[in-house]
């Protein structure tokens, strides 16, 4: 039972807190936010317009391919949350945890495939800059006190 709890707790915390941390200070609509993100990414890495366009195309393919995985992952996490809070049996929770882990693995595989597509486009210096930048810098910002 303790091992199951150790497996479920991080998933539940991510389900409850993850989206709020990522989007807490995002005042722009999704499309505009993506454009701002792409512009900042281009500036941060010093990408040429051609590089930026090629990476934008990769991101668009990734978004299209990943949409189903992310939707399924969100639903599975929500289902797991409900199961854990409703007192479901260990076997049911284990099954749902395995489903969440599989979907997380698929999402990671998509991310790695996108990075591998980007690698030939970037210079060595740009790759170095990318490795030094937190993937989700908003998570590391201090939020102003209310």
N, C-alpha and C positions, 0 to 999 in steps of 0.2 A: 504494500500500500504506500509506503514512504517513497519507493522508487517511482511509482505512478504519479504521486503528488509532485515530486521533483521534475517530472517531465511535463506536467500540465501547468504548473505555476508560471513558467516563463511565457508559455503560449497565452495564458490568460492575461498576464501583465501587458504583453504586446498587443493583445486584442483591445484591452481597455485604454491603454495609454498611447500606444504607437501612433495612431492616426492623429490624435490631438497634438502630439509633439511635432509631427511633421508639418501639419497644416495650421498650427495655432496662430502664426503671425502672417498668414498668406491672405492679403486683402484683395488680390486680383482674381478675376475669373480664370478658369483652367487654361483656356487658350492663350490668354494674355500672359499668364504666369509662365507657360512653356516658352513663349517668345522671350520674355525677360530672362528666364533661366538660360536659354540658348545664347543670348547676347552676353550675359555674364560669363558663361563658359568660354565663349570665343575670346573675350577680353582676357580672362584669367590665364588661358593657355597661349594666347597670342596666335590664334588660328587665322589662316588666310580665309578669304571668302569662299574659295573652292573647298577647303577643308571643312569649313563650317557647314556648307551645303551637303557635302558627302556624309557628315556625321548626322545632320538633320534627317537625311533619308534613312540612315540606319535606325535612328530613334523612332521614326515613323513606323518602320517595319516591326521593330521591337514592341512598340505600343500596340500595334494591331495583333501581333502574335501573343503578347502577354495579357491582353485584356481578359480573355477567357480564364486564364490561369489565376489572375488576380481576383476576378469575381468569384471563382470557385473557392479560392483560398479565404476570402472574406466571409463567405457563407459557412465554410467549414469551421473557421475560428468562432464564428457566432454560435454555431451549433454546439461546439465543444464547450463554450461558455455556459450555454443553457444546460447542457448535460451535467457539467460539474456543479452548477448551482442548484440543480433540481434533484441531486442525490442519485444520479444514474449509477448503475453497477460498474465495477472495474473493467469488465470485458468490453462494454459499450464505449467507455471513455478511452480505453486503449485503442479500440478500432478507429475512433474518430481522431485520436492523436496521431495514429499512423497515417491517416488520410491527410491531415494538416502537414505532417512532415514530408509526405510525398509531393504535395503541392508546393511547399517551400523549396524542395529540391528542384522541381520543374522551373520555378521562378529564378532560382540561382543559375540553372543551366542556361536559361534565356539571357540572363545578365552576362554570363561569361561568353556566350556566343556573340553578343553585341560588342563586348570589349575586344574580342579576337578580330571582329570585323573592323573595328576602329584602329587597331594597332598599326596596320600598314600605312594608314593615312597620317599618323602623327610622327613628328620628329622625335629624336631621343630626348631633347630638352622638354618637349611638350608632354611626353610620357612621364618624365620625372616630376614635372609640375602637377600632373594629374594624380600621381601616387602620393604627393604630399598634401593634397587637398581633401578634407573630409568629404565623404560622399553626400552627406546630408548636413551641411553647415548649420541649418536652422536648429538642429537638435543641440548644438553646442552654444547657441546664443543665450545670453541672460535675458529673461523677459522682464520688462519693467514692472515694478510693484504697482498693484492696483490701488 
